[in-house]
Amino acid sequence: MLRSDSEKLVRKVMAKFVDEEVIPVATELDNKGEFPYHLFRKLADMGVLGIRYPKKVGGSGGNTTLYCICVEELARGLMSLAAITAMQCLMATDGLYRYGTKEMHEKYLRPAFRGEKIGAFQLTEPEAGSDLSNVRTLATKVEDGWVINGMKTWSTSGPIGSFHTVLTQTDPDKGLKGLMFFFIPADTPGFSHSKKFDTLGTRTSSLSEIYFNNCHVPDEYMLGELGRGLDVLLTILAEIRIMTACLAIGLLRAAMDDSIRYCKERVQFGKQIGKYQLVQAKIANMAVNLEAGKLMCYKVTHLIDNNVPCLNEASMAKYFTVESACSACDEATRIYGAYAYSMEYAVQRYYRDNRFLLYGGGTHEVLQTTIARQYLR
Ligand SMILES: Cc1cc2nc3c(=O)[nH]c(=O)nc-3n(C[C@H](O)[C@H](O)[C@H](O)COP(=O)(O)OP(=O)(O)OC[C@H]3O[C@@H](n4cnc5c(N)ncnc54)[C@H](O)[C@@H]3O)c2cc1C
C-alpha cells in the first residue's frame, strides 16, 4: 500500500520513541501498575494527544490514519499506555471538540492536548454493557441546566480524569432515543469514584466505578442535540473499532518480534527451535495475519479520512485483528515454553493484555452478529 510522507514520518518518529523510551521500561511500569505520567507528557509534547484535531483548536492537524499509526506503535511497546493515549485522543475529547463551547475548548480541550488534563469516556454501567438501551444514569432537566444521578463502571482513567464524557438517559420511556452525552468535570459537586480496580492486564491504566450524586451541569454541557445522543456515538464508532484493531496490530507485532528473536536464540536437540516446521508454522500464521490485518486496518482509516461510511469494514477489521492478536499471544507463550510463565519476559504481559481488546469497541459475539446481519438482510 502506498504511504504518504507524513505517514512514513509519524511511523518513524513513533517507532523510535517506542524502541528507546517505552520498551525498556514497559515491564517495570506494568509491574508497578502506575499511570505513566512522564511518557504521557512526552506524547503531548510530540503532538500525539491532539493528532486527529485541527490546529485551530490546538491539535496537530493530522487525521485518523496518523492517529492509528501512533496507537499501533505504542501498543507494540505497552498496551496500557497505548489504550490511555487512544482514549485521550478520541473518545474522551471528540464530543468536547464537536459540541463544546469556545470556553470549554480553552479550559479543557487545549489542556488535554498538552497532557495537563486527562479525559474519560463512560458508557458502561453494571446492568448496561453491550446493551446500552439499559443505561440508567439519569439526566433531569432543571431550570438552569441538568442534574445527573447514577453510576458508571469500567471507566478507563476514571479515578484520574479531570473531565468525563458520560452517556445518560434523559427519558426512560424513550429507550435508545432518550440517551444523551454530558460533559462532567471531575470537580463538579456530587462527582466521586471508587478505588482503582485490580485487573488482569493493562495494569498501568486506572479503571474504576464513577458516581454521580445530584451533579448539576449547565445546558452547554449537553453534547449534541436533545434526542440525538446516539448519533454522537455513531459519529466515532467506526473510529473506535479501527483504533482497537490498530491496538491489536501493535500487540501482534510485539508477540511476533519476541517470538522470532526467541526462535533464533533457543537451541533444543542441537538446533535453533525456529528450524522446526511446527514452530515455523506459528511464525507463518502470525506473519499472514499481520499482513492481512494491516491491509484491513489502513483501508478503513483511509475510508474514514475520506468521509466514506465504513462501520461494517471497521467491525470486520476489529474482529479479525483482535482474534489474530489473541492467537499470536497464545502461540508466543508456547514458543517460549516455561519461560513464558516467568514474569521476567514480556510475553506473559502480551498474553494478559490481549483480553482487554476483546471487550472495548464491541464484544466479538456482538460484532459477529452485526457483521452477519449485513449479509442476511
Ligand atoms: C480494560 C477495560 C477497559 C474498559 N474501559 C471502558 C471505558 O473506558 N468506558 C466504558 O464505557 N467501558 C469500558 N469498558 C467496558 C467495556 O466497554 C465492556 O466490557 C463492553 O461494553 C462489554 O460489556 P460487558 O463486559 O458488560 O459484557 P456483556 O455485554 O455483559 O456481555 C457478556 C457476554 O455476553 C455476550 N453478549 C452480550 N450481548 C449479546 C448479544 N446480543 N449476542 C450475543 N452475545 C452477546 C458478550 O459477547 C459477552 O460474551 C472497559 C472494559 C475493560 C475490560
The ligand as an SDF file (V2000), in Angstrom:
LIG
                    3D

 53 58  0  0  0  0  0  0  0  0999 V2000
   -9.7870   -2.9110   30.4280 C   0  0  0  0  0  0  0  0  0  0  0  0
  -11.1670   -2.4130   30.1430 C   0  0  0  0  0  0  0  0  0  0  0  0
  -11.3720   -1.0630   29.9030 C   0  0  0  0  0  0  0  0  0  0  0  0
  -12.6520   -0.5710   29.6820 C   0  0  0  0  0  0  0  0  0  0  0  0
  -12.8200    0.7770   29.5280 N   0  0  0  0  0  0  0  0  0  0  0  0
  -14.0740    1.2690   29.3810 C   0  0  0  0  0  0  0  0  0  0  0  0
  -14.2890    2.6840   29.3290 C   0  0  0  0  0  0  0  0  0  0  0  0
  -13.3600    3.4730   29.3930 O   0  0  0  0  0  0  0  0  0  0  0  0
  -15.5570    3.1360   29.2080 N   0  0  0  0  0  0  0  0  0  0  0  0
  -16.6270    2.2970   29.1280 C   0  0  0  0  0  0  0  0  0  0  0  0
  -17.7460    2.7710   28.9840 O   0  0  0  0  0  0  0  0  0  0  0  0
  -16.4620    0.9390   29.1920 N   0  0  0  0  0  0  0  0  0  0  0  0
  -15.2100    0.4210   29.3210 C   0  0  0  0  0  0  0  0  0  0  0  0
  -15.0240   -0.9430   29.4070 N   0  0  0  0  0  0  0  0  0  0  0  0
  -16.1810   -1.8180   29.3960 C   0  0  0  0  0  0  0  0  0  0  0  0
  -16.4330   -2.4330   28.0270 C   0  0  0  0  0  0  0  0  0  0  0  0
  -16.8230   -1.4670   27.1090 O   0  0  0  0  0  0  0  0  0  0  0  0
  -17.4830   -3.5220   28.2500 C   0  0  0  0  0  0  0  0  0  0  0  0
  -16.7790   -4.5960   28.8430 O   0  0  0  0  0  0  0  0  0  0  0  0
  -18.1550   -3.9640   26.9820 C   0  0  0  0  0  0  0  0  0  0  0  0
  -19.0360   -2.9720   26.5390 O   0  0  0  0  0  0  0  0  0  0  0  0
  -18.9510   -5.2950   27.1580 C   0  0  0  0  0  0  0  0  0  0  0  0
  -19.8190   -5.1900   28.2370 O   0  0  0  0  0  0  0  0  0  0  0  0
  -19.7630   -6.2910   29.4200 P   0  0  0  0  0  0  0  0  0  0  0  0
  -18.3600   -6.5190   29.8010 O   0  0  0  0  0  0  0  0  0  0  0  0
  -20.7190   -5.8300   30.4590 O   0  0  0  0  0  0  0  0  0  0  0  0
  -20.2710   -7.6310   28.7430 O   0  0  0  0  0  0  0  0  0  0  0  0
  -21.7880   -8.0720   28.4340 P   0  0  0  0  0  0  0  0  0  0  0  0
  -22.4270   -7.1250   27.4810 O   0  0  0  0  0  0  0  0  0  0  0  0
  -22.4900   -8.3680   29.6980 O   0  0  0  0  0  0  0  0  0  0  0  0
  -21.5240   -9.4330   27.6760 O   0  0  0  0  0  0  0  0  0  0  0  0
  -21.2470  -10.6630   28.3590 C   0  0  0  0  0  0  0  0  0  0  0  0
  -21.1610  -11.7690   27.3100 C   0  0  0  0  0  0  0  0  0  0  0  0
  -22.4350  -11.8870   26.6240 O   0  0  0  0  0  0  0  0  0  0  0  0
  -22.2640  -11.7190   25.2110 C   0  0  0  0  0  0  0  0  0  0  0  0
  -23.3860  -10.9820   24.6460 N   0  0  0  0  0  0  0  0  0  0  0  0
  -24.0000   -9.8650   25.1110 C   0  0  0  0  0  0  0  0  0  0  0  0
  -24.9710   -9.4660   24.2930 N   0  0  0  0  0  0  0  0  0  0  0  0
  -25.0010  -10.3630   23.2590 C   0  0  0  0  0  0  0  0  0  0  0  0
  -25.7800  -10.4980   22.0730 C   0  0  0  0  0  0  0  0  0  0  0  0
  -26.7370   -9.6250   21.7590 N   0  0  0  0  0  0  0  0  0  0  0  0
  -25.4940  -11.5350   21.2610 N   0  0  0  0  0  0  0  0  0  0  0  0
  -24.5070  -12.4290   21.5360 C   0  0  0  0  0  0  0  0  0  0  0  0
  -23.7400  -12.3480   22.6560 N   0  0  0  0  0  0  0  0  0  0  0  0
  -23.9670  -11.3300   23.4920 C   0  0  0  0  0  0  0  0  0  0  0  0
  -20.9770  -10.8820   25.0840 C   0  0  0  0  0  0  0  0  0  0  0  0
  -20.3840  -11.0190   23.8090 O   0  0  0  0  0  0  0  0  0  0  0  0
  -20.1170  -11.4620   26.1980 C   0  0  0  0  0  0  0  0  0  0  0  0
  -19.5420  -12.6620   25.7590 O   0  0  0  0  0  0  0  0  0  0  0  0
  -13.7610   -1.4620   29.6370 C   0  0  0  0  0  0  0  0  0  0  0  0
  -13.5470   -2.8290   29.8420 C   0  0  0  0  0  0  0  0  0  0  0  0
  -12.2860   -3.3060   30.1120 C   0  0  0  0  0  0  0  0  0  0  0  0
  -12.0900   -4.7600   30.3910 C   0  0  0  0  0  0  0  0  0  0  0  0
  1  2  1  0
  2  3  1  0
  2 52  2  0
  3  4  2  0
  4  5  1  0
  4 50  1  0
  5  6  2  0
  6  7  1  0
  6 13  1  0
  7  8  2  0
  7  9  1  0
  9 10  1  0
 10 11  2  0
 10 12  1  0
 12 13  2  0
 13 14  1  0
 14 15  1  0
 14 50  1  0
 15 16  1  0
 16 17  1  0
 16 18  1  0
 18 19  1  0
 18 20  1  0
 20 21  1  0
 20 22  1  0
 22 23  1  0
 23 24  1  0
 24 25  2  0
 24 26  1  0
 24 27  1  0
 27 28  1  0
 28 29  2  0
 28 30  1  0
 28 31  1  0
 31 32  1  0
 32 33  1  0
 33 34  1  0
 33 48  1  0
 34 35  1  0
 35 36  1  0
 35 46  1  0
 36 37  1  0
 36 45  1  0
 37 38  2  0
 38 39  1  0
 39 40  1  0
 39 45  2  0
 40 41  1  0
 40 42  2  0
 42 43  1  0
 43 44  2  0
 44 45  1  0
 46 47  1  0
 46 48  1  0
 48 49  1  0
 50 51  2  0
 51 52  1  0
 52 53  1  0
M  END
$$$$
